[in-house]
Amino acid sequence: QQQHQQHQQHQQQQHQQQQPKRKLVAEVPPAAPPGFRPTAGGVLFQHAVMNLPASAVQFLDAFRGAFDPASWAGRQLPLVHVYTFMKNETEADVIARVEAALGGKLDEPASIHTVRDVAPNKLMLCVTFRVPQGVAFAGRQPGQQQQQQQQEVQGPAAAAA
């Protein structure tokens, strides 16, 4: 039996040595396809769904100053559907968390609906609101994004001129 076990171990070792070692590094695709240029003024969209209830609210700050006023002139800002948990809070507390994460007050009342009851005294909610103008355009001037994109396309020499 001992010889049999030794023989099996020897065969396994030989088999492992014969197989080429594989790299375990995954190739990361580029953030955007080669040659991709966003449209002037950015991407226009109607809805944003943030469906990670444990952490979605903390990412609402991404909307702050993210909109070009010239591109969004005459358009409604998008609706955000952010999923979150409510535990030992009121709906007003949840709205206060949303506004704190956004860095500004909502322009219109939010809609809140219960998605499901996940545990005793813990609900999953979906809070829906329109991105407030004060948040969307914070620190922005009309056409600022378009000017930045033109400078990127023309290169640093054009920006210095």
WOTA-V728766 format. One record per run of one state. SS is the DSSP state (helix for helix, strand for strand, loop for the rest). FROM is the first residue (numbers start at 1). LEN is the number of residues. Records with the same first field share a line. If there is no record, write none. Layout:
BEGIN
SS = FROM-LEN ; FROM-LEN
END
This chain:
BEGIN
loop = 1-1 ; 19-28 ; 51-5 ; 64-5 ; 73-6 ; 88-3 ; 103-8 ; 120-2 ; 131-2 ; 137-7 ; 155-1 ; 161-1
helix = 2-17 ; 56-8 ; 69-4 ; 91-12 ; 133-4 ; 144-11 ; 156-5
strand = 47-4 ; 79-9 ; 111-9 ; 122-9
END
